[in-house]
């Protein structure tokens, strides 16, 4: 068996057939599919059973969250290579064939990922770049704001288990458990890229299911936590140190912005003043956030309005020619 496919399933009954049919249509047919039914109550498991494909294995568990479901699938998988696909997303027919071919072309890699098509807007999520081994994964993430994804990645099972799998048991404001796990994977070894858009991401929120984004008080982004843990133990490769720190600072700025928007200005101020590195202070965004964290809300609103009026007049003059 060349690959195991892990599909976490929770309240996605209207979509899981589309997902699994896209797996069944793969040009590389030597795989198993582990559908982890994470306590669904909408009959999604019955949809899986009704397909009658002997390669599909339904594994029920009490609701524990998407990361716990992926970890369960990772433990149950019988192949050296594991791919992940959310139950409301889908693959092009050559996804497994193309990613496995890259793993064979570059035997040392711990992961292979493809470009992803935004199914709602019909555009690729990643910028054009060459096929093959990625020299600096974290520079790529900084450039595109996305890298390996939960629907577009093939990972070496032993390497993903060794770096801890998916961070479970937390309420995370950022949608980032998958990106966190794959960042830890990229800190442990090299990854390769397939530029074709072989996975399709559906960003609409399914009726009756959980949103992909979580509401609540912003918590520290999981990739920042992993970066700190690995840096403290000396496990960040020197070649990735600069881009990893820059990505961490970018995430901390986003965390500060989310904290301000949620009303946690003291938390935002701590993040900006004590946790961001030097690279975070370059550019206007850091100082704008710092101003927002320091100024009273009304004072900041008045300041924004004062600068917005001249800008609006200038834009109107440009528009009128």
HELIX and SHEET records of a PDB file:
HELIX    1   1 UNK A   13  UNK A   24  1                                  12    
HELIX    2   2 UNK A   44  UNK A   51  1                                   8    
HELIX    3   3 UNK A   66  UNK A   76  1                                  11    
HELIX    4   4 UNK A   95  UNK A  105  1                                  11    
HELIX    5   5 UNK A  137  UNK A  144  1                                   8    
HELIX    6   6 UNK A  157  UNK A  162  1                                   6    
HELIX    7   7 UNK A  177  UNK A  188  1                                  12    
HELIX    8   8 UNK A  222  UNK A  232  1                                  11    
HELIX    9   9 UNK A  238  UNK A  240  5                                   3    
HELIX   10  10 UNK A  241  UNK A  262  1                                  22    
HELIX   11  11 UNK A  265  UNK A  270  1                                   6    
HELIX   12  12 UNK A  271  UNK A  275  3                                   5    
HELIX   13  13 UNK A  278  UNK A  281  5                                   4    
HELIX   14  14 UNK A  284  UNK A  294  1                                  11    
HELIX   15  15 UNK A  297  UNK A  320  1                                  24    
SHEET    1   A 7 UNK A  56  UNK A  61  0                                        
SHEET    2   A 7 UNK A  31  UNK A  38  1                                        
SHEET    3   A 7 UNK A   3  UNK A   9  1                                        
SHEET    4   A 7 UNK A  81  UNK A  84  1                                        
SHEET    5   A 7 UNK A 153  UNK A 156 -1                                        
SHEET    6   A 7 UNK A 111  UNK A 118 -1                                        
SHEET    7   A 7 UNK A 123  UNK A 124 -1                                        
SHEET    1   B 8 UNK A  56  UNK A  61  0                                        
SHEET    2   B 8 UNK A  31  UNK A  38  1                                        
SHEET    3   B 8 UNK A   3  UNK A   9  1                                        
SHEET    4   B 8 UNK A  81  UNK A  84  1                                        
SHEET    5   B 8 UNK A 153  UNK A 156 -1                                        
SHEET    6   B 8 UNK A 111  UNK A 118 -1                                        
SHEET    7   B 8 UNK A 191  UNK A 201  1                                        
SHEET    8   B 8 UNK A  90  UNK A  91 -1                                        
SHEET    1   C 8 UNK A  56  UNK A  61  0                                        
SHEET    2   C 8 UNK A  31  UNK A  38  1                                        
SHEET    3   C 8 UNK A   3  UNK A   9  1                                        
SHEET    4   C 8 UNK A  81  UNK A  84  1                                        
SHEET    5   C 8 UNK A 153  UNK A 156 -1                                        
SHEET    6   C 8 UNK A 111  UNK A 118 -1                                        
SHEET    7   C 8 UNK A 191  UNK A 201  1                                        
SHEET    8   C 8 UNK A 132  UNK A 133 -1                                        
END                                                                             
